[in-house]
Amino acid sequence: MLLELQSVHGGYGKKEIIKGVDFHADHGDIVCLAGPNGCGKTTLFRLILGSLPLSDGHIFIDGTDIQTLSPKERANLIAYIPQYHTPIFSYTALEVVIMGRASHFSAFKMPKSIDRQAAFHALEKVNALHLANRPYTSLSGGQRQLILIARAICQSAKILIMDEPAASLDYANQQRLTYVIRSLAQNGYCIIMSTHSPEHLASLGSLVLLMKDGKSASFGTSSQVITPQNLKQVYGIDMDVLTVTNRHGAKRTICLPV
């Protein structure tokens, strides 16, 4: 198993936010985290990334406890893709992607040709090669999100953590982003992403973790987890879970409030 969380607890100082979370994911999995505001999704990400210490429990990557790893070793295993990012300087998109190589060379060293090649390869994977020389600050929200994903790929990590990647995107860019995320999973990346869209849980997540009050409320495949009972337990409202068929005969699950 690539990533495994066992009874994870943690938070900020003496304030415990995460009070018992268990889930696992392997190469090619997309795990969608969902739950009401304040349920602990972002804090859980920080615990996985190692920017917050665990107060109890364990997180393993390929069988190794992350608390035994150095920051550089963690950076070579896990990459973080924030919801928003605005750099201080007007870097080109290529320069932003190359920043993902920071854990691969020493401080005060300049990137080498191998780092530039890795950056171009990452841009190609997200269909953003044409943006390489554009100023990052001139890009749209959807384009910036692709560049941040390319930066994470350039980091050579196999686990990509995405904090509500589609939150600020219009519908068309959400669909493009969905295609990129699926493609990455098909290439063996493990995607852990948070979302406020119940539709993402069914259409994107191979696994779903519902959270409430800092705890795992339900974890499993989307068909196991996305039920009216589970959704009401987490969100406190009645919802119908329906299966619809599009014009091409493909089935899709949607969630509607009653």
NORJO-V315416 format. One record per backbone hydrogen bond with DSSP energy under -0.5 kcal/mol. NH is the residue of the N-H (numbers start at 0). CO is the residue of the C=O. Records with the same first field share a line. If there is no record, write none. Layout:
BEGIN
NH->CO / CO
END
This chain:
BEGIN
2->24
3->59
4->22
5->57
6->4
7->20
8->55
9->17
10->52
11->14
12->10
14->11
15->13
16->9 / 14
17->9
18->16 / 213
19->7
20->7
22->4
24->2
28->25
30->28 / 190
31->29 / 206
32->30 / 192
33->208
38->35
43->39
44->40
45->41
46->42
47->43
48->44
49->45
50->45
51->45
54->8
55->8
57->5
59->3
60->63
61->1
63->60
65->58
67->64
68->65
73->69
74->70
75->71
76->73
77->73
78->158
80->160
81->79
90->88
92->130 / 133
93->131
95->91
96->92
97->93
98->94
99->96
100->97
101->98
103->100
104->101
108->105
114->111
115->111
116->112
117->113
118->114
119->115
120->116
121->117
122->118
123->119
124->120
125->121
126->123
127->122
130->127
131->128
133->130
135->90
137->134
138->135
143->139
144->140
145->141
146->142
147->143
148->144
149->145
150->146
151->147
152->148
153->149
154->150
155->152
156->151
157->76
158->76
159->157 / 189
160->78 / 158
161->159 / 191
162->80 / 160
163->161
166->163
168->165
173->169
174->170
175->171
176->172
177->173
178->174
179->175
180->176
181->177
182->178
183->179
184->180
185->181
186->182 / 183
187->184
188->183
189->157
190->28 / 188
191->159 / 189
192->30 / 190
193->161
194->32
197->195
199->196
200->196
201->197
202->198
203->199
204->199
205->29
206->29
207->219
208->31
209->207 / 217
210->33
211->214
213->38
214->211
215->19
216->209 / 214
217->209
219->207
221->205
224->220
225->221
226->224
230->226
231->227
232->228
233->229
234->230
235->231
239->255
241->239 / 253
243->241 / 251
245->249
248->245
251->243
253->241
255->239
257->237
END
